[in-house]
Amino acid sequence: MVYDAVIVGGGIVGLATGLKILKSRPDLKIAILEKEAQLAQHQTANNSGVIHSGLYYKPGSLKATNCINGYHELVNFCQEEKIPFEITGKVVVATREEQKPLLETLLNRGLQNGLTGTRKITLEELKEYEPYCTGVAAIHVPQTGIVDYFQVALAYGRKIIQQGGAIFLEHKALGISQKDGISHIETSKGSFQAKLVINCAGLYSDKVARMNDAGVNDVKIIPFRGEYYKLKKEREFLVKNLIYPVPDPNFPFLGVHFTRMKKGGVEAGPNAVLAFQREGYKKSQINLGELAETLAWPGFQKVAGKYWKTGFGELYRSFSKTAFTKALQELIPEIQESDLVDGGAGVRAQACDRTGGLLDDFAIRESQYAINVLNAPSPAATSSLSIGGTVAEMALKRF
C-alpha cells in the first residue's frame, strides 16, 4: 500500500499534523510511525504542562503566531473533547533592579503579540496573586494556563483513528530511500511506501531529515535536560499558580520557575544542562556515540564557548540541591531545601546550526519528497494544532 503521507514521530506535533491533514482531506491515506510502545513518550509526556500565552516570542515570528493561534485552538479542542484544563494566569517577576528594563521589554512584546490584559502590577498586587513571592517589579499575564499534554496527544491519536488514519507503534524509522517518486521507509517492523514523508521526530528530527534529504547538514539537535524538583505536599501552599523569573534574553531557556500541574503537585525548575544522550533523562544515562557527535559539532563548540558561565551555573545546580534552592529563593524566600523532592526531568530537542546559533524560532524545511520539522521546542505543545495546520497546508499543496 502506498500512503499519501507517512509521519515519522508520534509526539504531539506529529499527531496534530496528521489530525489536521485528515480534517481537510479525509480521503487521504495517512500513517504515523512511532518507535515507542506508546504515543507521546518523550518531549510531550515530560512537558511541564503550561499553556503558553505567546508572551516571550518575537512579534511576527513562527513561535509568536503559532503560539497565539495554537493557544485558542488548543483551548477549543480541550473544551470539545472534555480534557481538563485551567486558565490560571501567571506572574513574571523581576528580582533585581537591573531586570526591570528586560521586564518592560517583555511586557511590550506581549502587548505587540495581542495579549490584552497583560499588565504591570504593583508589589501589593503581586502578593494578592502569589502571597509568598517577592521581587522589585512584576507583570501579570492572564492568558497562561495548565493542561496535561499527554492526555491531549492521546486525544489527537483517537481522533486520527476515528478519521481513518493509521498509527503504528514500535516502528522505528531506520532508513528512507526514493524510487520512482515514492519514498520507501524501512522500519524495525517492515517497510512503508509514501508519496510524502513528514518528519516530526523531535529529538531525532535531524537524523530522520538526513535520511530523506542529504542537504540537511547544517543543523544538529543538541539535547538539553531540564531537571525538576517537586514541592512536598504540605508546602504546595507556597505557590498558587505559576511564577516565572525574567528570562536571560541571550539564552533560549526561561530560568527556574514554579508551575502548578494539572495532574497534581507543584514543580520547581527546570535547569538546562547538556544531556549525554538524546533521551538521557538521568545524569547516569550516557550514549558515547551521541555525546561524541554533540561535542564534535562546530556549532555546539561555539555555544559552549559563548555560554560556558551560564552552562557551568546550570550544571552546578544540577549537582547541588543547595544551589538549586538558592535560585528558587530569589522568587520565594521561604522555600527550604527540605521542601523539595525529586521530580524527574524532560529533554528538550534544541536545534543548533554550524555557526553556534541556537535556533530560536520553529524551523520547518521542505524538500522534494519530505517536510522536515527541524526545530519545535517550547511552546510547541501549546502551538501543536497551529504548527500541525502549517505543515498540513504545505503537505496538501502536493496532493
N, C-alpha and C positions, 0 to 999 in steps of 0.2 A: 504494500500500500504506500502510495506517495502522499504525504501530508502536505497541505498548503504551507503550514509553518510549524516548525518544531522549536519550542522554547527550552533552552538549557538553563535549568535553575528553578526550583520550586519554592523560592522565598517570596516575600510579599510583592516585590516588583514584578517578578516573572508571572506570578498568579494574576496580578492586576492587569498585566499586558494581555494575557490570554483571555481574561474576562472581557476586556474592552474590545478585542478583536471579534469575539463571538457575539457581543451585543450588537455590533454594527453589521456583521456578516455571519449569521448563524449557519449558513450553508458551507462555510469553510471547515476543512478538517484540520484541527489543531491538537497537538500533543505537547505535554510538558514532561520533561525528563528531570528527575530529582535523584541525586546519588544516595541520599539517606533513606531510612525506612519510614520516615515521617516528613511531612512538609514543614518548611519554615523553621529548621532546626538551628540555624546559625545567627546571622545578624537580627533576624526577625524575632526569634524566641528569646534572645538575650538582650532585647531592647529595653530601655528604661520606661517605655510606655507613655511618653509625653506626646500629646497632640500639639505640635508646634504652630505658633501663630504666624511666622514669617517676619519676626522682629529683626533678626540678625543679618539678613541677606541683602546684598547689593540690589537696589531697585532696578528692575528690568532683567536681572539675571534669571537663568533657568530655575535656580533654587527659589528665588522670590516668587516668580509667577506660579511655579508648580506647587509650592508650599501653600500659597494662599488659595489657589483653585482647589488643590487636593484637600485642604482643611475642610472646605464646605462639602465636597463630595464625600469625604470620609464620615463626617457627622451625619449626613443624609443616609449613607449606607448603614451606619450603626443603628440609626432610628428605624429604618425599614426592616433590618434583619434582627432587631431587638438584641443587639450586642451592648452590654452595659458600658457606659462612658460617662464622664462628668466634665463640664467646662468649669474649671476651678479658678482660673486666673493665676497669675504668678507675680512675684516681685523680683526685680533686678536691683541689686544693692551695691552701691559704691562704699567700700570700707575704708578708703584712704582719699585724701583731698585730691591727689593727682589723678584719680579715676573719674573725677566729676566731668571733665570735658568729654571723655570717652562715653560716659553715660548719656550726656547731651546728644552726642553723635548718634548713639543707639536709638534714642527717642525720636530724633528727626528721621532716621532711616525707617523706623516703624510707621511713622505718620505718612512718609512717602509711599510706603507699601500698603497704605489704606487701613491701618489698624485704628479705627475710630475708638475713642475711649481710652486709648493708651495715654498715660499722663504722668507727669511728675507728682509725687506725693510727699507730704511733709513727714518728718520723723514720727510725729504723733499718729499720723495715718498708717505708717509702716507698722507701728505697734498694734493697731487695730487688725491689720491683715495677719501679721506674724508677731505675736506678743514677745517672743524670746529673741527676735532678730535685732541686730544693731548695725548701724552704718552712719555715713555722713550725708548720704543722699540716696534717693530711690525712685524707681518708676514702677507703676502697676500696669500689667498687660492683661486685660480681661479675657482675651480670646484663648488663652492656653488651657489645655485640658489633659485628661488621663484616660487611657484605654489599655486593654491587653491585646497587643498586636498579633500575638499567636492566634487568638480567637478570631481576629479579623481575617488573617490569612486563611485559616481553615474554612471560614465562611466563603471567601473568594473561591477556594477549591471546590466546595459543594456546588456553588453556582455554575462553575465551569462544567462539572459532570452533568448537572441538570440540563445545560445547554448543548450537550453532545460532545464536549471536549474530552480528551483522554489524558489521564495522569499516570505516569509510570514511575513508581518508587524503586529505589535501589538500582537505578540505571545511571551509572556514572559515564559521562562522555569521555571517551579515550582518544578519539581522533575524528577528523572531518575531512572528507575529500570531495571533489566535484567531478561529475561525469555527465556530459550531455545536458548541462544546465541544471542538474539535480545534485543536491548535497547528500552525501552518504555519511551518516553519523554512526560511528562504531561506539557501542556502549558495553559495559560489563555484562549485559544480558541481551546481546543481539544487536542488529543494526536497524537503522531507520532511514527513510528517504524523505527529503523535504525540498519544496521549491524555495523555501526561505528558512534560514536559521536565525533565531533571535537569542542573543546571549545575555542572560541575566544571572550569571554565575557568581556574582558577589565577590567573595574572597579569591575566586579563581577566574574572574572575568578576563583578565589579561591573557591567561594561558589558553582559555577557550577562544579568545579573539585571534590568537596566533595560529590556532588550528584552522581557522576559516579565512584568515587574511594575513599573509606574511608581512604585509606593510605595517602591521601594528607592532612596532618595535621601539616606540618612543615613550611608552608608558609602562610602569610596573606597579602592581598592587603591593603596598607596604602594610603589613598587618600591625595595628596598634591595639594592645589590650587595654581595656578600661576596667579597673577593679573597683568594686563597690563594697562598702560595709552596709549593714542594716542597723537601725536603732533598735535597742531592746524594747520589747512590747511596752514596758512600764515607762519608757522615756519618749514614746512616739508623740506625746502631747506637746513636745517642744516644736513640732512642725505641723502647721495646719494644712498647707497645700504644697506650693513649690517656691523654693528660694534659690535664686541664682546670683553669682557674683558678676561683676563687669568682666567680660572676656578679654584676654590679650588679643589685640587686633592682628598681631603677626602670627598667631598660632591657631590652627583650624579646630581647636577644641574649646569647650565652653568653661572649663575650670570645674573644680569640685562644687557640687551643689546638692540640695535636698529635694527629693521627689517623693510625694505620697503616691503609692502604687495603687492602681485599680484592683489588682489581685490581692491587695492587703500589704500592710507594712510601709515603712519609710526607708528609702535608700539614701545613702550619703556617698557621694562620689560622682563620676569616676575620675581616676587619674588617667594618664595616657602614656603607656610605656610600650616600647617595641616588643611585639610577640615573637618568640623564637621559632614559631611555625605558624602557618596561616590560620590554623584552627587551634591555636595554643591558648586555651582558656586558663591554664595554670602555669605558674612560673617554671614548674618542673617539665613541662612539655616542650621538647626541642626536636626539630627536624633539621639535621645538619645541612641537608641539601637546600632546603628552603631558606635557612638562615644565611648560608653562603651566598645564595642568589641575591638576597636583600643587601648584604654587606658589600657585595661586588657592584651593585647598581650605582652608576656615577651620580644619579640624582639623590640617592639616599646619602651618599658620602657628603654631598653638598648640604643636605638638610642637617645632617649630624654636625657639620662644621658650623652651621648658622645658629642652630638651636641647642647646642650642647649644654648651655647653662640651664635652660628650661628643662631639657631632657633629663639632666642629672637630678634636678629637683623632683621631677615626676618619679624617677627611679628610686630616689631616696624615700619618697612617700610610700612607694610600693613595698619597701622592706621595713619601713619604720612606722608602726601604728601611731607612735607619739607625733611624728611629723605630719601624718595624715590628719590626726585630731587637731593639731595646731592650725592647719589650713581651714578646717571646718569651724574652728572657734572664731575666725575672723567674722563669720556671719552669725554664729550663735555661741557666745562666750560660755554659756552654761554646759555645753557639750563636754563630756569627760571621756577619756579613753575607755573606761569601763562601760560606757553606754553603747559601744559599738561591737557588733558581732559580724563575722564574715558573711558577705552577701553574694559571693560569686563574681562573675566577670563576663564581659562581652568582648568581641574582637571587631574592630572597625576596618573595613576594606578601604584604605586611603590610597588613591592613585597618585603617583609621583612621576613627573617627567624627567628626562635626562639632565635638565639644567638645574634640578633641585627644587622645582616648583611643586608644592603640594596642591594638587588641583582643588580649587575652592568650589567650583561650580559642578553641577552634574555634567557628565560627558557622554554623549551618545554618538557613535560613528557608524556610517553606512558604508558597505562595500557591495560588490556585485551580487553576492549570494547571502549576505548577512547584515543584521543590525546588531551592533555591539554596545551594550550599556556598560561603559568602562569605569564610570565613577558615579556611585549613587550612595554616598554616606548620608548621615542625618542631614536634613529631615526627610529621607526617602520614604520612611514608613508613613508619615503624615501625608506625603505627596504621592503615595503609591498609585492612586487612581488617576491622578493627573499625569504622572510620568507614563503610566500604562497607556493612557489616552494619546500622549505624544508619540510613543513608539508604535501604537496601533495605527495611528494616522500614517506614519511612514510606511508601515507594512501594507496597509490597504491600497496605497498608491500602486503597488506592484501586482495587484490582482484585478 
